[in-house]
Amino acid sequence: MPQNILFFGDSLTAGYQLPASAAFPSRIQEKIDARHLPYKAHNYGVSGETSAGGRQRLPTVLSRFPELDVFVLELGANDGLRGIPVRETTQNLQSMLDAVQHAHPQARRVLVGLEFPFDLGPLATLAGGRFGHYAQEFNALFRQLADKNEVDFVPFLLHGVIGQRHLNLPDGVHPNAEGQKLLADNVWQVLQGILEPPQ
C-alpha cells in the first residue's frame, strides 16, 4: 500500500483552469514515480478557498484518510487578497496544523509560505502605508508558524513564477502549466528530504 500525501490548499494547489495532471501535486507524483518511492499524492485544492474555509473543510477531508503520512498545507493567498486580518489567518492555519497532529500524530506536516505581492487586489487602495505593514505581517506569519510548530517549511511557493508573464495565465495571478512545474520544484526541494530515505 502506498503512503498518503495530502495536498490541502486553494487554486494554486488545485491548478486553476488547468487539467488535474498539470497541477503541482500531479507533477510531484511524477517525481515520486520516477524515483520509485511508495507515495500517493492526493490533491484537495479548492479554488477560492480561504483559511477559514479550509478550517471548516479539513475535518471531512481528514476523515477520508485512516492513514496519512504527509500533510502539505497551502492556504492564505485568498485571505491576503481580501485583506483578512493576519491574526485570523494565523489562527486558522494553526487550527489546521493542530487538527492534523491530533488525527495523525505521526504525519509529517509541511507548511507552504506565500509572500506579497502576488496580486494587490483591494489592498492596493489602502492608504497611509497600511498595505506595506499588512504585507510585512502577512509575509512573516508563515515562517513564524512553521518555527512555532516545528514543521517542514516551503519558504515561497511562487518563487520564480510570480511576475513572469510566460509562466502565468492571462490573469497574471495563477500559474500556467509551465508555472505549475516550478511550483512542484519549489515544494519538492522540501518534500524530497522527507520522502527519500537517507543513503
ABEGO torsion letter per residue (X at the ends): XBBBBBBBBBAAAAGBGBBAAABAAAAAAAAAAAAGBBBBBBBABBBGBBAAAAAAAAAAAAAABABBABBBBBBGAAAAAAGBBAAAAAAAAAAAAAAAAAABAABBBBBBBBBOBABAEAAAABBGGAAAAAAAAAAAAAAAAAAAAGBBBBABAABGABGBAAABBAAGABBBAAAAAAAAAAAAAAAAAAABBBX
